[in-house]
Amino acid sequence: MELRVLEYFVTAAHEKSITKAGKLLHVTQPTISRQIINLEHELGTPLFIRGHRTLELTEKGKILAQKACEILQLCECTKKELCN
């Protein structure tokens, strides 16, 4: 699991759209889709319920979203502490 992929996942979950996440992150939609699919394979569980144009988190996706936010916030806090 990479921090970059967690950021893709969290952004897609927040936006409920891989396309919108890609625009915000300046990454192509296929790249984000591929990384999220790889993450689902790595974890052995689906993280999203994919609709026609929207995404909804599965129960396990909700757990990962919460933990991923905590991990990303901890990384940001650590960077700030070390840079001061």
C-alpha distances in whole Angstrom, upper triangle without the diagonal:
4,7,9,7,7,11,12,11,13,16,16,17,19,21,21,21,19,22,22,19,19,22,21,18,21,18,20,19,18,15,14,15,14,10,11,12,10,7,10,11,8,9,13,14,15,14,17,21,21,25,27,26,24,21,21,18,19,19,15,14,16,15,11,13,15,12,10,14,14,11,12,16,16,14,17,20,19,19,23,24,23,25,28
4,5,5,6,9,10,11,12,14,15,17,18,20,21,20,18,20,21,17,17,20,19,16,18,16,18,18,18,14,13,15,14,10,11,13,11,9,13,14,11,13,16,17,17,16,18,22,23,26,28,26,24,21,22,19,20,21,18,16,18,17,13,14,16,13,10,13,14,11,11,14,14,12,15,18,17,17,20,21,21,22,25
4,5,5,6,9,10,10,12,14,15,16,18,19,19,17,20,19,15,16,18,16,14,16,15,17,18,18,15,13,16,15,12,12,15,14,11,15,17,14,15,18,19,19,16,19,22,23,26,28,26,23,21,21,19,20,21,18,16,17,16,13,12,14,12,8,10,11,8,7,11,11,9,11,14,14,13,17,18,18,19,22
4,5,5,6,9,10,11,12,14,15,16,18,17,15,17,16,13,13,15,14,10,13,11,14,14,15,12,10,13,13,9,11,14,13,11,15,17,15,16,19,19,19,16,18,21,21,24,26,23,22,19,20,19,21,22,19,17,18,18,14,14,16,14,11,12,14,11,9,13,14,12,13,16,16,15,18,20,20,20,24
4,5,5,6,9,10,10,12,14,15,16,15,13,15,16,12,12,15,14,11,14,12,13,13,13,10,8,10,10,6,7,10,9,8,11,13,12,13,16,16,15,13,15,18,18,21,23,21,19,17,18,16,18,19,16,14,16,16,12,12,14,13,10,12,14,12,11,15,16,14,15,19,19,18,21,23,23,24,27
4,5,5,6,8,10,10,12,14,15,15,13,16,16,12,13,16,15,12,15,14,16,15,16,13,10,12,13,9,9,12,12,9,11,14,13,12,16,15,15,12,14,17,18,21,23,21,19,16,16,14,16,17,14,11,13,13,9,8,11,10,6,8,11,9,8,11,13,12,13,16,17,17,19,22,22,23,26
4,5,5,6,8,10,10,12,14,14,12,14,13,10,11,13,11,9,12,12,14,14,15,13,10,13,14,11,10,14,14,12,14,17,16,16,19,18,17,14,15,19,19,21,23,20,18,16,17,15,17,19,17,14,14,15,11,10,12,12,8,8,11,10,7,11,13,11,12,15,16,16,18,21,21,21,24
4,6,5,6,9,10,11,12,11,9,11,11,7,8,11,10,8,11,9,11,10,12,9,6,9,11,8,8,11,12,10,13,16,15,16,18,17,15,13,13,16,16,18,20,17,15,13,15,14,16,18,16,13,14,16,12,11,14,14,10,11,14,13,11,14,17,15,16,19,20,19,21,24,25,25,27
4,6,5,6,9,10,10,10,9,12,12,9,11,14,12,11,14,12,14,12,13,12,8,9,11,8,6,10,11,9,10,14,13,13,15,14,12,9,10,13,13,16,18,16,14,11,12,10,13,14,13,9,11,12,9,8,11,11,8,10,13,12,11,14,17,16,17,20,21,21,23,25,26,27,29
4,6,5,6,9,10,11,10,13,12,9,12,14,12,11,15,14,16,14,16,15,11,13,15,12,10,14,15,12,13,17,16,15,18,16,14,11,11,15,15,17,20,17,14,12,12,10,13,14,13,10,10,11,9,6,9,10,7,7,11,11,9,12,14,14,15,17,19,19,21,23,24,25,27
4,5,5,6,8,8,8,10,9,5,9,10,8,8,12,12,13,12,15,13,10,12,15,13,11,15,16,14,16,19,19,18,21,19,17,13,13,15,15,17,18,15,13,11,12,12,15,17,16,13,13,15,12,9,12,13,11,10,14,14,11,13,17,16,16,19,21,20,21,24,25,25,28
4,5,5,5,5,5,8,7,5,8,10,10,10,13,12,12,10,13,12,8,9,12,11,9,12,15,13,14,17,18,17,19,17,14,11,10,12,11,13,15,12,10,8,10,10,13,16,15,11,12,15,13,10,13,15,12,12,16,16,15,17,20,19,19,22,24,24,25,28,29,29,31
4,6,5,7,8,11,10,8,12,14,13,13,16,15,16,14,16,15,12,12,15,14,11,14,16,14,14,17,18,17,18,16,13,9,8,11,11,13,15,13,10,7,7,7,10,12,12,9,9,12,10,7,10,13,11,11,14,15,14,16,19,19,19,22,24,24,25,28,29,30,32
4,6,8,10,12,10,8,12,13,11,12,16,16,17,15,18,17,14,15,18,16,14,17,19,17,17,21,21,20,22,19,17,13,12,14,14,15,17,14,11,9,9,10,13,15,15,12,11,14,13,9,11,14,12,11,14,16,14,15,18,19,18,21,23,23,24,27,28,28,30
4,5,8,9,6,6,10,11,9,11,14,14,15,13,16,16,13,14,17,16,14,17,20,18,18,22,23,22,23,21,18,14,12,14,13,13,15,11,9,8,10,11,15,17,18,14,14,17,16,12,15,17,15,14,18,19,17,18,22,22,21,23,26,25,26,29,31,30,32
4,7,9,8,8,11,13,12,14,16,16,16,13,15,16,13,13,16,16,13,15,18,17,16,20,21,20,21,18,15,12,9,10,9,10,11,9,5,5,6,8,12,15,16,12,12,16,15,12,15,18,16,15,19,20,19,20,24,24,23,26,28,28,29,32,33,33,35
4,5,5,6,9,10,11,12,14,13,12,9,12,13,10,10,14,14,12,14,17,16,16,20,21,21,22,19,16,13,10,11,9,10,10,7,5,6,9,11,14,17,18,14,15,18,17,14,18,20,17,17,21,22,20,22,25,24,24,27,29,29,30,33,34,33,36
4,6,5,6,9,10,10,12,10,9,6,9,10,7,7,10,11,9,12,14,14,15,17,19,19,20,18,15,13,11,12,10,11,12,9,8,8,11,12,15,19,18,15,16,19,17,15,18,20,17,17,21,21,19,21,24,23,23,27,28,27,29,32,33,32,35
4,5,5,6,9,10,10,9,8,5,9,10,9,9,12,13,13,15,17,18,18,21,22,23,24,22,19,17,14,15,13,13,12,9,9,11,14,16,19,22,22,18,20,22,20,18,21,23,20,20,24,24,21,24,27,25,25,28,30,29,30,33,34,33,36
4,5,5,6,9,10,10,10,8,12,13,10,12,15,15,14,17,19,19,20,23,24,24,25,23,20,17,15,16,14,15,14,11,10,11,14,16,19,22,22,18,19,22,20,17,20,22,19,18,22,22,20,21,25,24,23,26,28,27,28,31,32,31,33
4,5,5,6,8,8,9,8,11,11,8,10,13,12,12,15,17,16,17,20,21,21,23,21,18,16,14,16,15,16,16,13,12,11,14,15,18,21,20,16,17,19,17,14,17,19,16,15,19,19,16,18,21,20,20,23,25,24,25,28,29,28,31
4,5,5,6,5,5,5,9,8,7,9,12,12,12,15,16,16,18,21,21,22,24,22,20,18,16,18,16,17,17,14,14,14,17,18,21,23,22,19,20,22,20,17,20,21,18,18,21,21,18,20,23,22,21,25,26,24,26,29,29,29,31
4,6,5,7,7,8,12,12,11,13,16,15,16,19,20,20,22,24,25,26,27,26,23,21,19,21,19,19,19,15,15,16,19,20,23,26,25,22,22,25,22,20,22,24,20,20,23,23,20,21,25,23,22,25,27,25,26,30,30,29,31
4,6,8,10,11,14,13,12,14,17,16,16,19,21,20,22,25,25,25,27,26,23,20,19,21,20,20,20,17,16,16,18,19,23,25,24,21,21,23,21,18,20,21,18,17,20,20,17,18,21,20,18,22,24,22,23,26,27,26,28
4,5,9,10,13,11,10,13,15,13,14,18,18,18,20,23,22,23,26,24,22,20,19,22,20,22,22,18,18,17,19,20,23,25,24,20,21,22,19,17,19,20,16,16,19,18,15,17,20,18,17,20,22,20,21,25,25,24,26
4,7,9,12,11,10,14,15,15,16,19,20,20,22,24,24,25,28,27,25,22,21,24,22,23,22,19,19,19,22,22,26,28,27,23,24,26,23,21,23,24,20,20,23,22,18,20,23,21,20,23,24,22,24,27,27,26,28
4,7,9,7,7,10,12,11,13,16,16,17,19,21,21,23,25,24,22,20,19,22,20,21,21,18,18,18,21,21,24,26,25,21,23,25,21,20,23,23,19,19,23,21,18,21,23,21,21,24,25,23,25,28,28,27,30
4,6,5,7,9,10,11,13,15,16,17,19,20,21,23,24,24,21,20,19,21,18,19,19,16,17,17,20,21,24,27,25,22,24,26,23,21,24,25,21,22,25,24,21,24,26,24,24,28,29,27,29,32,32,31,34
4,5,5,6,9,10,11,12,14,15,17,18,20,21,22,21,18,17,15,17,14,16,15,13,13,13,17,18,20,24,23,19,21,23,21,19,23,23,20,21,25,23,21,24,27,25,25,29,30,28,30,33,33,33,36
4,6,5,6,8,10,10,12,14,15,16,18,20,21,20,18,17,16,17,15,16,16,14,15,15,18,19,21,24,23,20,22,24,21,20,24,24,21,23,26,25,23,26,28,26,27,30,31,30,32,35,34,34,37
4,5,5,6,9,10,11,12,14,15,16,18,20,19,18,17,16,19,17,19,19,17,17,16,19,19,21,24,22,19,22,23,20,19,23,22,19,21,24,22,20,23,25,23,24,27,28,26,29,32,31,31,34
4,5,5,6,9,10,10,12,14,15,16,18,17,15,13,13,16,14,16,17,15,14,13,16,16,18,21,19,16,18,20,16,15,19,19,16,17,20,19,17,20,23,21,21,25,26,25,27,30,30,30,33
4,6,5,6,9,10,11,12,14,15,16,15,13,12,11,13,11,14,14,13,13,12,14,14,16,19,18,15,18,19,17,16,20,20,17,19,22,21,20,23,25,24,25,28,29,28,30,33,33,33,36
4,6,5,6,9,10,11,12,14,15,15,13,13,13,15,14,17,18,17,16,15,17,17,18,21,19,16,20,21,18,18,21,21,18,20,23,22,20,24,26,24,25,29,29,28,31,33,33,33,36
4,5,5,6,9,10,10,12,14,14,13,12,13,16,15,18,19,18,17,15,17,16,17,20,17,15,18,18,15,15,18,18,15,17,20,18,17,21,22,20,22,25,25,25,27,30,29,30,33
4,5,5,6,9,10,10,12,11,9,8,9,12,12,15,17,16,15,12,13,12,13,16,14,11,14,15,12,12,16,16,13,16,18,17,16,20,21,20,22,25,25,25,28,30,30,31,34
4,5,5,6,9,10,10,10,8,9,10,12,12,15,17,17,16,13,15,14,14,17,14,12,16,17,14,15,19,18,16,19,22,20,20,23,25,24,25,28,29,29,31,33,33,34,37
4,5,5,6,9,10,11,10,11,13,15,15,19,21,20,19,17,18,16,16,18,15,14,17,18,14,16,19,18,16,19,21,19,19,23,24,22,24,27,27,27,30,32,32,33,36
4,5,5,6,8,9,9,9,11,15,15,19,21,20,19,16,16,14,14,16,12,11,14,14,11,12,16,14,12,16,18,16,16,20,21,20,22,25,25,25,28,29,29,31,34
4,5,5,6,5,5,6,9,12,13,17,19,19,17,14,14,12,11,13,10,9,13,13,11,13,16,15,14,17,19,18,19,22,23,22,25,27,27,28,31,32,32,34,37
4,5,5,7,8,10,12,15,16,19,22,22,21,17,18,16,15,16,13,13,17,16,14,16,19,18,17,20,22,20,21,25,25,24,27,30,29,30,33,34,34,36,39
4,6,8,10,11,14,17,18,22,25,24,23,19,19,17,16,17,13,13,17,16,13,16,18,16,15,19,20,18,19,23,23,22,25,27,26,27,30,32,31,33,36
4,6,8,9,13,16,17,21,24,24,22,18,18,15,13,14,10,10,14,12,10,13,15,14,13,17,18,17,18,21,22,21,24,26,26,27,30,31,31,33,36
4,7,9,13,15,17,20,23,24,22,18,18,15,13,14,11,12,15,14,13,16,18,17,17,20,21,20,22,25,25,25,28,30,30,31,34,35,35,37,40
4,6,9,11,14,17,20,21,19,15,14,12,9,10,8,9,12,12,11,14,16,16,16,19,20,20,21,24,25,25,28,30,30,31,34,35,35,37,40
4,6,8,10,13,17,17,15,12,11,9,7,9,8,7,11,12,11,13,16,16,16,18,20,20,21,24,25,25,27,30,30,31,33,35,36,37,40
4,7,9,13,16,16,13,10,8,6,5,8,6,4,8,9,8,9,12,13,12,15,17,17,18,21,22,23,24,26,27,28,30,32,33,34,37
4,6,9,12,12,10,6,5,4,5,9,9,6,9,12,11,11,14,16,15,16,19,20,20,22,24,25,26,28,29,30,32,34,35,36,38
4,6,10,11,9,6,5,6,6,10,11,9,11,14,14,14,17,19,18,20,23,23,23,25,28,28,29,32,33,34,35,37,39,39,42
4,7,8,6,5,7,9,10,14,14,12,14,17,17,16,19,21,20,21,24,25,24,27,29,29,30,33,34,34,36,38,39,40,42
4,6,5,6,8,11,12,16,17,15,17,20,20,18,22,24,23,23,27,28,27,29,32,32,32,35,37,37,38,41,42,42,44
4,6,8,11,14,16,20,21,18,20,23,23,21,25,27,25,26,29,30,29,31,34,34,34,37,39,38,40,43,44,44,46
4,7,10,14,16,20,21,18,19,23,22,20,23,25,23,24,27,28,27,29,32,31,31,34,36,36,37,40,41,41,43
4,7,10,13,16,18,15,15,19,18,16,19,22,20,21,24,25,24,26,29,29,29,31,33,33,34,37,38,38,40
4,7,9,13,14,11,12,15,15,13,16,19,17,18,21,22,21,23,26,26,26,29,31,31,32,35,36,36,39
4,7,10,11,9,9,13,13,12,14,17,16,17,20,21,21,22,25,26,26,29,31,31,32,35,36,37,39
4,6,8,5,6,9,9,8,11,14,13,14,17,18,18,20,23,23,24,26,28,29,30,32,34,35,37
4,5,5,6,9,10,10,12,14,15,16,18,19,20,22,24,25,26,28,30,31,33,34,36,37,39
4,5,5,7,9,10,11,13,14,16,17,19,20,22,23,25,26,28,29,31,32,34,35,37,38
4,5,5,6,9,10,11,12,14,16,16,18,20,21,22,24,26,27,28,30,32,33,34,36
4,5,5,6,9,10,10,12,14,15,16,18,20,21,22,24,25,26,28,30,31,32,35
4,5,5,6,9,10,11,13,14,15,17,18,20,21,23,24,26,27,29,30,32,33
4,5,5,6,9,10,11,12,14,16,17,19,20,21,23,25,26,27,29,31,32
4,5,5,6,8,10,10,12,14,15,16,18,20,21,22,24,25,27,28,30
4,6,5,6,9,10,10,12,14,15,16,18,20,21,23,24,26,27,29
4,6,5,6,9,10,11,12,15,16,17,18,20,21,23,25,26,28
4,5,5,6,9,10,11,12,14,15,16,18,20,21,23,24,26
4,5,5,6,8,10,11,12,14,15,17,18,20,21,23,25
4,5,5,6,8,10,11,12,14,15,17,18,20,21,23
4,6,5,6,9,10,10,12,14,15,16,18,20,21
4,5,5,6,9,10,11,12,14,15,17,18,20
4,5,5,6,9,10,11,13,14,15,17,19
4,5,5,6,9,10,11,12,14,15,17
4,5,5,6,9,10,11,12,14,16
4,5,5,6,9,10,11,12,14
4,5,5,6,9,10,11,13
4,5,5,6,9,10,11
4,5,5,6,9,10
4,6,5,6,9
4,6,5,6
4,6,6
4,6
4
